Amino acid sequence: MMENKTAHIISHSHWDREWYMSLEEHRYYLVKLFDDLLEQLAQDPGFHSFHLDGQTIMVDDYLQVRPDKGEEVKRYIREGRLIIGPWYILQDAFLTSSEANVRNLLYGMKDTKKLGQEGTLGYFPDTFGIYGQAPQLLQQAHIDVAAFGRGVTPTGFNNQVHHGDEFSSPYSEMKWEAPDGSNVLGILFANWYSNGNEIPAGKAEAEAFWKKKLADAEKFASTSRLLFMNGCDHQPLQKDIVQAIATANDLIPNVTFKHSSFKEYIDEVKKELPDELQTIRGELRNQKTDGWSTLVNTASARIYLKQANDRCQALLERVFEPMGLLVEDKRLHRDFAEFYWKMLMENHPHDSICGCSVDGVHREMETRFDKVEKGALRYVTEQAREIASGISTTHHNPEAIPLILFYTDGKPSTQVIREKVMVQKIYFDELDFRQIPGKLKSTPLPSFVLERGDGTTIPVHVKEKGISFGYDLPGDGFRKPYYAKEIEITFAIESPIHIGYETCYLVPGEGTPHEENLMWHQSEQKLENEHICVTVHENGSYSILDKQTGYQYESLGMYEDMGDIGNEYMFKASNDGIVYTTEQQASSVNLVENNPYRASIEIESKISVPKQADEQLELERQDLVWHPERKAGRHEEEVLLTFKTLLILEKGSKGLKVEVTIDNQAKDHRLRALFPVGKGNLYHFADSVFEVVKRPNKPESQWINPTFDHHMQRFVSLDDHEKGLTIAGKGLHEYEIVDGKSIAVTLLRSVGELGDWGVFETPEAQCLGLNKAEFIVIPHQGNVIDSRAFNEAYHYPLNPTVVQVEQGEGRNEKTVSLFKWSGDALALTACKPAEEGIGIIVRWFNPTDEPQELSVEGDEVYLSTILEEKKECLGHGNVERTIRPKEIITVLIQTDEE
């Protein structure tokens, strides 16, 4: 043991809000912890401080039960004895969007500052891997140190750390560098965040304890400052910690033991760091390990949760926040934005969004998602109607129906829009409601055209849906129920608007599209538009011809199923090794829709698979056999898996939309869709947080897990240098590159236990019944970056918000476009009202390896950060700036109104 060491002992409790118990069950123990803490802080001046796990929501959770303790809690925060922030909540890094990670830091630091502190540590104690751009985000938030427990060393059953030669760094201190070159000091919990837990106060026990703990810490420390984390998951307060430290100081004279904080520890470590620290670059995903403890398969546990999260994130980021730029009451918008974001982020901790908790936890998550989605949609709808009510919508034809198209996707587009419209509306106060349906049925329905503000018209395909009930909720009166004919209109429109709206009219007229332009050709079993031609095969797979390049992609969309005897954390193939596919199965094809703008067909196929694992799996679960060591096979009895695959091709689209409905009657298995690409490659690309990351197709030499699965955000892409294929999904986050030639995307994973440190059955994680998956298949030349196919992938899920209003006078313009930008090699991630003032915050990142040009139009354009700080003025009017490779850039656009 080296002399003159300092042992920094930090008291903490890693607080999973919900996991093996529900939120409210865990909250009971949280309240006890806080009560004990406040008593300790009041009675023991030697108790230095307590680290509240880097997440401010712990304070909110406590004060909801104990509001009378608010001033006492805030006082200790101001005094630095309760350490909070910088996050609002400890989120999973890979299963939450780029902007969700920013909002987490933005609102967390806002709360931290409001309570009297500055968040100075990027805290990722138990995050299941961390995205590579974290150092850049932290630097923009003025944080230059990150502490983490996973990513560069394997962590296994019950948080046991396995040491060997797997470290990416010889020290627990290292330089962590983002793809753009930004870096922070990284501190690895090399012996986990519990290496100072339950320190003995008795001399005999303390001597043995410290002999081992000091040796373990010294093994990895680059300085004389040793870190000991006094706590663990939901750990109660160690009330005799001051006495235990005094005992240690008496026993070991050449080490100074002190009750400390991260700030004190980091300040002292920085003074002694060696000149040359190991640099680790990019993602921290435990790739230099045996592959059994990456926790990557949480990406496919309870996929229905990921899909709900994707809907909510897309709604807030790409509809709700941009709509806020158009509303008058910015303060109301900001309040609702923070409210819905914080509610959504309650579902973002790793044990929550990863789907690796008990069933009751995830049922409560579904309720939260539903509340966010319904609440945010209601806000968007009502604000859009309020804006629309102020637009002058009069038309020379009194039968014309005004439709306001709100564009919130942030860039011009050509797209097919499908919208339900109420026509021939009759209110209950106009006619006896019992007579209205009959009158509507007897009234003929005309054809329609869509007329734009400049007088040009667009043909519209109309489908009558029947008589529907509806109601208006006037702002100055009682509700107004009505009956109307409901029609579904489909049309293609090109808009130059980035953020804004235009007023159109659905006008009775001769506007039916010509039927010779239909996109489904029955005799040839193919879908075709300007860009691609899709041919359906007897087994339900399909081929895509890219008409621009002439490249053909064969046997796409086959399904494979294999047994899974793992848990919510990790996939483990059943011991029989049998793979079931639809390759040799017959299928049927039915036409669903066919018009000049959109065609869709439904392919029905089935495969017979074992109904569950065999009896051995239950024995292995009860005996806590770690998943890599399990030997269970699959049951002899079989059940049918039924697939209904909807292929959708739209006018102008460069990709094929796919919606799959799976009737799952089997347990303990994994289902994937397969997409062969061509000759193969050594690398592939995947969407991640503010990055399109390039990953190898083969694992490191230490890897022994037979599967090599990965996370993705929106898409995964594989090319063979000549041609490529990109699969962009809605809430589908797991994939594998098979033999370097094919993409396998997980659509469903069925397991029956939580896993980890005990026996926690999770029957609802089997996902029995109907499951759905949505994705788009995009062919392109070369890779996803050079071809700019990432633009198609990022923008596929969203259509304009369409509001139907009555004709009337108003003071608002018929068409509004707030600002413009250009730079086709840049990826837009945010367009929102500034947190302060009435400026516009816009954010992009450069996914390429080359500098790219950004052009922005605005009265005054300022450089900003992820915390929306106002930096240097970039110019006025049309501003151009070069964006470095992999750089994340935020600008603040201010108008003359300010």
N, C-alpha and C positions, 0 to 999 in steps of 0.2 A: 504494500500500500504506500502510495506517495504521500509526502508530508504536506501540511498547510493547505488542506482542502476546506472548502466551504460547502456544506450541505444545505441547499435551499428546500425547505419543506412547505409545500403549498397545499392547504386544505381546500377540498372541492368535493363535489358529488356530480358525476355525469348523469344528467337527468333526461332519460328517454320518457317523454310525456306519456306515451302509450306504447305497450309492447306485449309482455306476457300477461299484463292486466290492462284494464281499460284506463282511459284518462282519469276518470273520477276515482278509481281505486288507487292509482298512483298519486293523485292529488292529495289523498289522505296523508300519505307519507311525506309529501312535499310540505304540507302545512306543519307537520310535526318537526321536520327539519328546520324550517324557518323559525318556528317558535323557539326551538333549542338554540338556534343561531343568535337570535335577538337577545335571549337571556345570557348567553355566553359573552357576547360583545359588551353587554351592559355590566357584567360582573367581573370580567377578567381583562384588565388592560393589557396583559401579556399576550392575549390572543390577537395576533397581528391582523389577519384578514381572511376572507373566504371568497374563493373564486366561484361565481355562479354560472359556470359552464359555458360562458361565451354567448348566452342567449337571454335577451331581455324579457322574453315571454314568461320566464319563471317568476318574475316579480308580478306580472299581471295575474298569473294563475293563483298566486298566494293571496294577493289583495282582493281578489273576487270573493274569497272566503273571509278574510280578515281586513276589511277596509279601514278599520280603526287603527291598524298598524302602519298605515301609509306614511305618516310623517317620520316615524321611527326608522322605517326601512330607507326612506329617502335621505335621512340624516347620515346613516352609516354609508350610503353610497357616496354622498358628497365628501365624507371624511376619508374615503378610500378603503374602508374596512369591508365593504361588500363590493366585489369587483364584477361589473356587468359588461355586456357587449363584446364584440361589435355587431353581432347578428341579432335579428329579431328571433330567429329560431335556428337550431342546428339542422340544416337541410341535407338531404342527399344531393350529391354534386351532379351526378350524371343523369338522374331522372327528373330533374327540374330544369326549366329552360334557361337560356342565357339571361333573359330579362328578369326571370324570377330570382336568379342569383343576385342580380343587381338590386332588385327591390328589397330583398332580404337584408342586404347591407345598408341600403339607403334608409329604410325605416328603422332598422336596428340602431344605426348610428344617430338617427334623429332622436330616438327614445333615450339612447345612452347620454347624449348631450343634454336633453331636457332634464334628465335626472342628476346631472352634475358631473359626468365623466366624459372622457374621450376614449373611444375604442382604439386600442393600439396593437392588438394581437389578432392575427388571422387564425382563429381557433377551429381546428378540424380534428377533435380528439378521436372520434370513432367513425369518421366518414368512410364509406365503402369505396375508396378510391377517389382521387381528386383530378379535375380537368387541368389541362396544361396551362391555360390562360389565367389561373388563379393569381400568380405573382403580378401580372399586369393589372388585374382588377384591384388587388390590394394596394399596389403602388399608387393607383389613381385615387384611392381612399386615404392616402398618407399612412399606410401601414407597411412597415418594412420587415416584419417578422411573422412567420407562420409556424404553428405547432400542430403536429399531426401524428396519428398512431398507426396508420396503414399506408400502403403504397410502395414501400421499399424493403419490407421484411414480412415474412409470412406470419399470420396470426390465425390460430386454429380453434379447436374446441374450447369453449368457456374462456375465450380471450387468452389462451396460452400462447406466448411468443416463442417461436422456434428459431433458434440461432444456428447459423452455419456459415456458408460462404455466399449467402444470397444477398447481402447488403449491396446497395448501389453506392454507399459511402462508408468509409472506414470509421467515421465519427457520427455521433448523434446530432452534430451541428454540420450544416452543409449549405451551399448556395443553391437555391432553386430558381431556375430560369424559365421564363415563358418563351413561346415561339418568337416573340418580337424582340427578345433580348432583355426585357425587364426582369429584375431579380429581387428576391427577398432572402433573408436569412431563414433557413428551414431548421426547425428543431424537431427531431424524431423522438417520440416516446419509445425508445429502443427496448425498454423493459415494461412497456405499457403504461397507461395512465393510472396504474394502481401500485406502482413499485414502492410507494411509501404508505401503503394502506395499513391501518390498525397497528401502529407502531407501539411496541410494548413499553410500559412505564416501569416495569420491574427490571432490576439489573441483569439477572440471569437470562431472561428471555430477550432483553434488549441486546445483550452482547452477541448472542447467536444471530439475531435478526440483522444487526448492522454488519456483522462480518460478511454475510452473503450479499446484502443489499449494496454495500459500498463497493464490493468487488464487481458486482454486475454493472453498476453505474460507471465506475472507472474504466471498464473495458471499452466503452464507446465515447467517453467524454473527451473533447479536444482541449478543455481548459481545466482549471482547478475547481470550477464551480459545478457542483453535482445537483441534479434536479430529482426531487422525490415528490411524487404526487400522492398526497394523503387523502385517498378516497377511491371510489369506483362507482359502478352503476347503482344508482339509488342509495348510495352509501349514507347511513346516518352520521351525524357529527361525532367526531372523536373528541369527547369533552375533556379528556386528560392529556391533550396533545402538548400543552405547555409543560406539564410535568414530564411527559415522555421525552421531550427535547432536552430538558434539564438533565435527565438521566443519561441521555446520549452524550452530552457535553462532559459529564463527570467521568464517563467510561472511556471515552476516546479523545484524549487531549490534543492530538494532531489534526483533528477535524472540528471545525466550528459549525455547529448545528444551529439553524435559525428558522423561525417561523417566518415565511417570506411570501412574496407575490411574484407574478410573472415579470412585472416591471423591474423589480429589484434584481431578480435573477438575470434577465436579459441585459440590463445595463451593465452588470458585472461581467457577464459572458463576453459582451462586445469588446470590452477592454483587453481581453486575453486571447481572442481568436487567433489562430495561426494565420500567417500571411496567405497560405494557399489552402483553401477549403475545396473539397470535392464539389463539382458542379453537377447537379442532376437537372435534366432538361425535360420540360413538357409534362405529360400525364404521369400520375402516380397510380399504377394499376397492378402492382405486385406481379409484373411479368417475369421477373427473374426468380421464380419460385417453382414449386412442383405443380402449381395450377389448381390445387384443391381448396384453397382458402381465399380466392379472389372475391367471392360473394357476387360474381357477375350475374348469376342466374336469378338474382332478385329482379333483374330487368324483365323477366317473363313470369314471375309469380303474380297471380291475380291481375292479369292484363287489363281487366275491366276497370281497375283503378287508374292505370296509366292512361287509358282512353278518356276517362272522365277528366283527369288532370289536363290532358292535351286540349280538350274542348274549352276548359276554363281558362287556361293560359292564353290560347289563341283568341278567345273572346275579350279578355282584358287587354292584351297587348295590341291586337290588330283591329279591334272594333271600339271597345269602351274608351281606351285612352286617346286614340285619334279623334273620336267623336267629341271628346272634351275640348279639342281645339276650336270646335264650332259653336259650343254652347256659350250662353251669356254668363251664367253664374259659375265662375271658375272655382270659387271656394267650395261650393256644394260638390262640384266634380271631384276636387282633391279629397274632400272628406269621404265621399263614397269610394274613391279609388283606394285610399288607405284601408278603409273598412273591408272591402272585398279582397284586396291583396292579402291582408293579414289573416282573414278567414281561410283563404286558399292555402296560405303558407302553414297553417296548422296541420295540413295534410302532407307537408313536405319533409318532415324528419325521416331518417332512413328506415326506421322500423314501421313507419306509416306508408309512405309512397312506395317503398320497396315491396310491400305486401308480405312482410315477414313478422306478423303479429298474430295474436289469436283472433278468431272470427269476429268477436264483438267489436274490436277496435276498427275493423274495416267496414263493418256495417255503419258505424258512426261516421266514418270518412265519407261514405256514399251520401249521407245526409248533408255533410258540409259542402261537398261538390254540388249537390242539388241546390242548396241555398245560394251559393256563389253564382251558379249559372242562371237560375231564375231571377235573382235580384239584379245582376248586372244586365241581363237581357231586358228586364223591365225598365231599368234606367235608360238604356240605349233607345228602346222603343219610344218611351215618353219624351225624351229629349229630342229625338228625331222628329216626332210629331210636333213638338213645340216650335222647333226651327221651321218645319214645313208650314205650320199655321201662319207664320209671318211672311211667307213668300206669296207674291202676287201670282195666282194660279188660274186666272181667268183665261178662257179660250173662246174663240168665235163659235165653236160647236158646244152647246150646253151639255151634250151627252158625253163629251170627252172626260176621261177620268185622269186627274193628275197623279203621276207617280214620281216621287222624289228619290233619286238614286244617290245614296251616300257612299262615296268611295273612301275607304279608310286603310287600304293596303299599302299606301305609301309610294306607289309607282304606277305609271300608266299601264293599261292592260287591254287585251282583247279576250273576252270571255263569254261563255254561254251562261245566261241567267235564267233560272226557273223560279217563278214566283206565283203565289196564290193571290188572286184578286177577287174582291166582292163586287159584282155588278148587279144592276137593277135592284138596288137595296131599298127595302120598304121597312120603315120603322113601325113599332107597335102602336105609336100614337097617331099614325096615319091611316091605319086600317086594323080591323079586328084581327088579332094575331092568328086566329084559326082560319082565316080566309087567305092569309098571305101566301102560304105554300102553293095553293091551287092557282092563284093568280100568276105566280112566278113560273109555274110549269106551263101555263098556257101562253106565255110570252116568248116569242122566238128570240134566239140568241144571234146577234150579228157577227160577222167577222170583224177583225180588228187589225190596225197597224199601230206601231209605236212612233210617235212624232217627237222629234228632239227640238230643242230650243231654237235651232237655226232653220227649222222647217223641214229638214230632211226626214224621211220616214224609213222605218225598219220593219220588214215583214215579221209577223208573230205567229207562232204555232199555238193554237188554243185547244185545250182539252177541258170539256165540261165535267165538273166534279159533283154536281147535284145541288140541292138546297141546303144551306148552312145557316145556323144560328150564330149571331155575333152581338156585340154591344160596344158602344162608345162610352167613355168616362170623361165627360166634359170637365174642364177645370173650374167652371163657374155654375155647374148645375148637376142634377141627378142623372144617374146612368140612363142610357138610351138603348134598349134592346131592339134587334131587328132580325129579319130573315133576308137572305140574298142568294143569288146564284153564285156559286163559287166556281171560278175557272182557274186553270193552271196555264200560265203563259210561259213560253220558251222562246228566247231570241238571242242573237249574238250581237254584242255591242263593243265598239272600240272607244276607249276613253283616254284623253290626254291628261286627266286630272290625277294628281298625286294624292292630295287630301282635299276633300271638298264635296260638292254635290252638284247635280244638274236636275232640272225639271223636265220631265217628259210627259207625254199624254197618250193614253190608250184610247185611240179614236176609232169609232165604228167606220169600216171601210173595206175596200177590196184588197186585203193584205195577206191572204193565205199563201204560204210558201209553196213553190212548185214541188210536186211530189217526185219528180225525176231526180231530185237531189238527195234522196234518201241514202242513209249511210250503212244500212245492213242489207247484204245481198244473200238471200236465202239459198239460192242454188249453189253458190260457192262457199257457203258457210263462213262469210268473212264480213268484218267491219272495216270501213275505209273512210279516211278524210284526206285533207291536203298533205299531211305529213307522214302518216303511218297506215299500214294495212295489216289487219289482225285476222289470222285464219285459225279456226277452232278445229281441234282434232277429236277423234272418237273417244279417247280416254279422258277428255275434259281439259287437256293442256292446250296451249295456243302458241302460235308463232307470230312474231312481229317483224314486218319489213319496214325499215327506215327508208322512206322514199327519197330523202335528201342524199343519203350516202350509198344506198343500195345494199346495205348490210341486212342480213336476215338472222333472227334470233329464234332458235328452235326449242320446242318442248318446255315452254315456260309454264309455271304455275302448277306443276304436279305437287301432290302432297305426300309427305312421309310421316310415319308415326313409329315411335319406339318407346319402350318402357322407361319409366323414371322412378328410381327407388331412392332418390335424394330427398330434399326438403325444400322449404320456401327459400332458402339461401342458395343452394347449389343443386345442379342437375347431376345425376349419376345414372348412367344407362343400366337397365336391368341385365342380369348376368347371362340371359339367353342370347343377347346380341342380335335378335331378329328385328329387321326393319320392314314395315309394311308400307306399300306405296300404292298410288292410284294408276301407276304406269300401265298395268294390264287390265284395268277396270273399264267397263263400258259406261258411257254417260249419255244424258239426254239434254237437248238444247231447246229452249223456248224463247220466243221473241217477247220482250217486255215493252219496248218502245222503239219507234223508228220514225224520225222526222228529219228535216234538213239540218237541224242543229244538234241533235243528240240521238244516239241509238244505244240500246242496251239489250243484252241477252242474258238469260239465266241458264247456267250449266248445272245440272244435278248429277252428283256422283256419290258413290258409297264405297267404303272398305270395311271389312270385318277384322276386328282387333280383339285381343284379350280384354276381358272386362275389368281387370285390376291386376296388381301384383299377386304373387302366390303367398301362402301363409307365412313364409319365412320372414317377409318384410315386417310384419307386425311384431314378431319376436325380436327382430333386430332393433326396431324402434323402442320397444320396452326396455331392452338391454343397453340402450344408448350407444349402439354401434355407430361409430363415426362413418359418414356416408362413403368415403373412398374404400372402406373395408367391408361394405355390405355385399352379399352374395345372392340376394333374392332374384327370382326370375318372374315370369308373368303367368297368370292363371290360364288353365286349359280352356275354360269357357269363354266364348267370344260374344261380342255385341257389335252392332253396326254403328259406324260413324258416318253421318250424312252431311254432305257439303252442298250448299247452294251458292254458286259463284256467279256474281253479277259482273259482267264486263260492260264498261260504259265508255263510249268514245264520243267526244264532243268536237264540234267544228272548231278548227284552229288549234286544237290541243296537240302537243308533241308527245303526250304520254297517254297510256291506257289506264283508266281508273278501274279499280277492282274492289268489290265489296263481297266478303265471304261470310256466310252464316253457317256455323258448325253446330250440329245437334250432337252434343257430347254426352254419350252414355257410358263412357269408360273412365276408370280411375288410374292414377299412377302412370302417366304417360306424357309425352311431349309431341306436339304436332307442328310441322314446319312446311312452308311453301318453298319450292326450289326454282332457281333461275340460273340456268347455264349461260355462260357469256361467250366463251370461245376458247382460244388457245391457252389462256392462263397468264398469270403475272406473279411477281414476287410480292407486290404490295397492293393495297386497296385504300379507298378513302371513306371516311365516315364523318357525318356531322356531329360536332361536339359543342361545348359552350364557347361561343365566339371563335370557333375554329372549325375548319374542315381538315381533320387530322389524317395524316398518312400513316398507315399501320402495316406491319409485315404480315404476310399470309401464313407464315410458319412461326411457331413459338421459339423461345430461347431453349438452350440445350438442357436446362434444369427441369423443363416442363415434362411431366409424366401423365397428366390428365389427358385421356384420349380425345376430349373435345377442347376446342379453342374458341370459345364464345366471346363476344364483345358487346359493349354498349353502343347505341347510336342515339342521337337526338331525333332529327327529322328523317335522315336518309343514310343509306350505305351505297357505295358505288364501286364497281369492279370493271376494269377494262383490260384488253389484251394488246394495248398500245394503238391498235387500229380503231377498234370500236369498243364502246362501253355501255353498261346498263346500270341505271340508278333506280333503286327502290326507295320511295319516300312513303312513310307510314304515318298514321294517326294513332299515337300512343303505342306503337310497336317499337320496342327498344332493344331487342336482342337479335343478333345474327351470328352466323359463322361463315367463313369462306372455306368451302370444301375443295380440297385438292388444288387450290389456287385458281379454279376454273368456274366455280359456281357459288352463288349466294344462297344461303339457307336462312330464311327469316322465320322466327318463332311466332306462331299465331295463337298457341294455347299450350299451357303447361299445367298439369293436374298433379297435385301432391296432397298428402294428408297430415303433415306435421310441420310445426314451426322449425324445429331443429335446435342447434346450439346446445345449451347446458342442461336441458331437462326434457321431460315428456309433456309436450303441449300439442294435443291433437287439433287439427284445423280442417274439419270435413268440408267447409265451404271453399277451401283452397283447391278442391278437386274441380271446381267450376263446371259442375254437371248442368246439363240443359243447353239452351241456346247461347252461343258465344259469337261475337262478330269481330271482323277485322277489316280495315280499310287501308288501301295503299294505292300508289300510282307507279306504273312501270314506264320508265323514260329511257328510250334508246338514244345514243348520241355518238358522235365521232370522238375518238380519243378519250381523255379522262374527264371527270365531272367538272374540274376547275377550268381547264383550257377551253372546253366546249361551252362554258357558262351554263351548263345544265343545272347547276345548283339554283339558278334563278327560278326555273320551272319547279324544282323540288320545294323550295321555300314558300312559294306563293300558291301552291295548288289547293290548300284547304279552304280558301276564303272567297266569298262572293260579296258584292255590295249589299248594304242594307237598303231595302226598298220600302218606302212608306206611301201608302195610299191615302190621299186627302180629298177633300171636296174643293170645288172651284171657289175662289174668293180673292178679295183684294189683300194686299200686304205691302210692307215696306222693304222686305228682304229681296236681294237679287235672285233671279231665277237660276243662275249658275255661279258657283263660288269655287275658286281654286286658291288655296292658301299659299303655297310655295312650290318651287320646282327644284329638282336636283338631277344630276346625271353622273353616271359612273357604273357601267354595266358589270364591272369586275368586283364591285363592292356589294356586300350583303347588308341590307337594312334590317335592324332589329327593334328599333323604338321610334315612335313619333307621338309625342305626348305634351300636355301642358307642363310648363316648368312648375316645380314645387313652390316657387315664390314668383310673384309678378304674373304677367300674362304672356311671357315668352314661349317659344316653341322649342322643345328639346328633341333633337334628332340624333340617332346613333347608328353607326355602321361599323363593320369590321372588314378588313382586307384578307380574304382567304387565300390569296395567291402568294407566291414567292417573289413577286416583283412589285416595285412601287406602282401605285395606281392613282389616277387623277380623279378628284372629286370636284364637282361644280355645284354650288348652292346659290339660289337666288333669295335675297332677303334685304330688308332695309338696313339692318345692322346684324352682322354675323360674328359671333364670338366663339372661341374655343372654350370647351367646358370639360367636365369630368363625369364619371359615373355618379358622383354626389351632386352634380348639377351646379358646380361652382363656376362663376363667371371669370374666365381668364382673359387672354389677350384678344383684342379686336382683330378679326381676320379681314375685315373690309366691309364695303357697302355695295349693294346691288348684286351683281354677279360675282361671286367669290370662288376662286379656285385654290385648291390645296392638294399637295402630293401626300398620299397616305402610305406609310411604310409597310413592308410586308408583315402581315399578321397583326397590324396595329388596330386597336379599338379606338374609334374617335367619336366624341360627342360634341355637337355644336349647339349653341343657344342662338336662336333667331329672334331678334326683337323687331317690333314694328313701330311705325310712326306714332301709333296710339299710345305707346308707353312714354 
